[in-house]
Amino acid sequence: MKTPQDDRHECNAICLGGPCHGMLTHIDQDIGILLVPVPRCSPDEPETHARYRVTRERVSYHGHAEPYVALHWADPHRSCSQAQT
């Protein structure tokens, strides 16, 4: 029987800049643009996403054996409140 823990992946990427700055996530791709869900302050807020570009850059963090893949915000000209869904 599959448990919810079977579906969890260890975080391997970190968002840099934009509305998700500092958020850890799991990615399975090496190139391209990802839509990352922006954390909501309340359940009543609409779900929004921000675009992040997968880079070759790696960010080391004390206590984590492998460096994180750096995801750079792909819409720096857009304000955080204007992130697309």
Steps between C-alpha positions, in 0.01 A plus 500: 500500500631842406519760778518880468867478601568296184399804291723747684826601337789660675538865403777549246442860383468847650313800358704820477323833464133568445202399711641156590850618600666248729233233451628145457340268247563179307564506125552222247619702201838643401394791276205726441248710687293370791178631650548500877190540722524823701432435871163640605451698821147362537291227337270772360773643278495385138774258396775670301824383344831668428732409213850381594783405264706187572872591501831317523579698814511303827454641848660322797329507836649392831347174615393385153736254329419595139482858368162630386422584136452878476167603350510865396182705477415534130278811532715760681321784317169393651407580861425217742130585505482454122628138489310304237285196572 
